[in-house]
Amino acid sequence: MSKETRKQLVMFSAWSKEIEGWTTKQIAQNLWRFDSSEDHDDVMQEARILFLKIERKYPAVTEPSHLFALYRTAISRMFIDKARARRRRIADKVSIDDVVELPESPLQNYGHLSILLEDLSEELKTVLRALTTGRVRLKLDKPTKKLRRRENHNMRLRRKFALTTADPVGELRAYFANS
């Protein structure tokens, strides 16, 4: 490496006001993602340390734009890692028992939905129960005999539960859409 190249590397690769300004802007945009115990100065210090690590790890990088590209990638990944660590800490602290208080009835706190379900006709309750429990769809890709017509879901529901409506699923949709 020539003296001139080394001089340019020292001149451009050092932490500059431009890099600090860009980093400040990025921290301001992403600070909401981090733990509340970390303030702007803490994250800026970590960014400076990250920049120094990149300089030491890649001594062969002589172009300032290439070094800055490495730094941009590294700081973006640092922000992602901090956000994930925060999410993990929150998930570890909160248990399901703290969040949910089990009511006496499973529909007690559902208000409008529980009223709609009470007013639902018995046939539509049967259709809703069939659609929400067990296997919803049978494999439709199975080859069928040419003499037998392929049944759609409405046909299966009518046959299985002896329903009188022509389109039970459509009526159920219409009931909840109009309510």
N, C-alpha and C positions, 0 to 999 in steps of 0.2 A: 504494500500500500504506500502510495507516495505521500510526501509531506502535505501537499495541497489537499489531497483527499482526506487525510487524517484531520487536517485543520477544519475542513468543511463538516466533517462528521462531528467534531467537538462543538463547532459553532451551531449547527442545526439540530443535533440530537439532544442537546441539553434542554431541560424543562424551560420552555419559553412562555412569554405572556400570551401568545396565540393559543398554545396548547392549554394553558391554564384557563383562558377564557372559554375555550370549547368545552373543557372538562366541567367548568362551573355551570355552563348552560345544560350539559347532560345531567349533572347531579340535580339541578333544580327541576328538570323534567321527570326524573326518576326517583326522587327522594321519598315520595309517597309510598313506594313499593317496599321500603326497608323498615327495619325495626324502629320503633319510635325512640329508642334509647340512642340511636346514632343520629348525630346532627350533621350539618353540611361540612364542618371542619374535619370531622372524623372520616367521612367518606372521601374528602379531598386528600387527606393524608394517605389513605389507602391507595388512592389513584396515583399519587406521586411515587409511592413504593412500587406499585405495579409498573409504572413507566421505567423506573430504575432497573427492575428485574428484567424487563424486556430488553433494555439496552445491554445489560450484561449477558443475557442469554443468547442474543443475536448480534455478536460483534461484527459479523461479516456484512450486515446490512449497512450500506453506505448512503443510500438515497433517503433523505428525510421523509419523503412522501411514503416510502415503503415502511419505514419505522412507524410513522403515524398511523398507517393502515393496520399494522400489527397491534398498536396501542388501542385503536378504535375497537377492533375485534375483541381484544382482551377485556377492555372496560365494559363493553356490552355484555360479555359473558359473566363478568364479575357482578353486574347488576342483576342478571338472571339468577345467579347462584344465591345472592343475598335475598332475593324475593322468595326463592324456593325454601331457603332456610327459615325465613319468617313464617311461611305457610306451614312448614313442618312443626315449628315450635307451637304455633297456635293449635294445630290439630292434636299435639301431644298434651296440651294443657286442658283442653275442653273434652269432657266426656259426654256421652249421650244422655246420661242421667241428669247432668246439669242443665241441659238444653230442653229436654222433653219431660214434662210431668204427665204421666199417664192418666187420662181421665177415666171415669167409671164406664162410660160408653165410648166406643171408638168413633162415633159420629157426633159426639157432644159439641165439639168446637167447629164443626163444619157449616153451621148456619144454613145458608141458602141451599147448599147441596143436600143436606139432610131433609129439608122440606121437599125438595124435588123428588128425592128417592121415596119419601112417604107417599107422595101423590102419584107415583108411577103405577101403572096397571100391572096386574100379576104376570101377564104374558111378557111385558117389557122387562119386568124384574127378572124373569127366567132368562130372557135373551141377554141381559146385562151380566147376570151371574155366569152364563155359559161363555161369554166373551172375556170375562176377567179372571176366570179360574182355569187352571189346567192348561192344556194346549189349545191355543187360539185357532190355529190353522192346521189342516191336514196337509200332507204333501200333495200338491197339485200336479207335480211333474211326473207322477207315476203313470206309466202307460195304462190306458183303459181299454176294455174290449170295445170293438167298434159298434156292437149292438146296443151297448149301454151308454146313455147320455152322461156326461160329466156333470156332477152336482156342484153348484156354487155354495157359498157359505149359508146364504139364506135358505136354500133347499135343504141342506143338512140340518139346520136348526128347526125348520118346520117339521121334517120327518122325525127327528129325534125327540122333540118335545110336543108334538101334535099341536102346533100353533095354527091359529086361524088366519093370521095376517099374511098378506102376500109378500111384504118386504119388511121383515122384523127389524133388521139392522137399520134400514132407512128410516123407519118410524122412530126408533130409539134416537138416532141422530137428530131428526127433526124435533123431537120432544126437548132435547137439551139445547138445541140451537134457538128455539122459540122461547125458552124460559128465561 
